[in-house]
Amino acid sequence: MQISNSERWLELCQKQAQLIENLSKTFPERREQHQSLSGRWRQVAEHLSHEEFEQMAKIK
């Protein structure tokens, strides 16, 4: 999957992960679910950054 604005997507993924983790302050009983969900957002960011690196390597 090619995303033209991958830096913005990475930023959005990180913000989403942080937002979800911060929900645990308000809803501590959901901490485990928040950690799982924020971890998934970080996985998406990792996937995007890895894919962007591969695309840059192909261009050079």
C-alpha positions as CSV (number, residue, x, y, z in Angstrom):
1,M,0.0,0.0,0.0
2,Q,1.4,3.3,-1.0
3,I,0.5,6.4,1.0
4,S,1.6,9.7,-0.5
5,N,1.7,11.5,2.9
6,S,3.2,8.8,5.1
7,E,4.8,11.2,7.6
8,R,1.3,12.6,8.4
9,W,0.0,9.1,8.7
10,L,2.8,8.2,11.1
11,E,2.0,11.3,13.2
12,L,-1.7,10.5,13.3
13,C,-1.0,6.9,14.4
14,Q,1.2,8.1,17.2
15,K,-1.4,10.7,18.3
16,Q,-4.1,8.1,18.2
17,A,-2.1,5.7,20.3
18,Q,-1.3,8.4,22.9
19,L,-5.0,9.5,23.0
20,I,-6.1,5.9,23.7
21,E,-3.5,5.4,26.4
22,N,-4.6,8.7,28.1
23,L,-8.1,7.3,28.3
24,S,-6.8,5.0,31.0
25,K,-6.6,8.0,33.4
26,T,-10.3,8.4,33.1
27,F,-11.2,4.8,32.7
28,P,-8.6,2.8,34.6
29,E,-10.7,-0.4,34.5
30,R,-10.1,-0.4,30.7
31,R,-6.3,0.0,30.9
32,E,-5.6,-3.4,29.4
33,Q,-7.9,-2.8,26.4
34,H,-6.4,0.7,25.9
35,Q,-2.9,-0.8,25.9
36,S,-3.8,-3.4,23.4
37,L,-5.5,-0.9,21.1
38,S,-2.8,1.7,21.3
39,G,-0.2,-1.1,20.6
40,R,-2.1,-1.8,17.4
41,W,-1.9,1.8,16.3
42,R,1.9,1.7,17.0
43,Q,2.1,-1.5,14.8
44,V,0.4,0.4,12.0
45,A,2.9,3.2,12.4
46,E,5.8,0.7,12.4
47,H,4.4,-0.9,9.2
48,L,4.1,2.4,7.5
49,S,7.6,3.5,8.4
50,H,9.1,0.2,7.3
51,E,7.2,0.3,4.0
52,E,8.3,3.9,3.4
53,F,11.9,2.8,4.0
54,E,11.6,0.0,1.4
55,Q,10.1,2.5,-1.1
56,M,13.0,4.9,-0.6
57,A,15.5,2.1,-1.1
58,K,13.9,1.2,-4.4
59,I,14.1,4.8,-5.6
60,K,17.8,5.0,-5.0
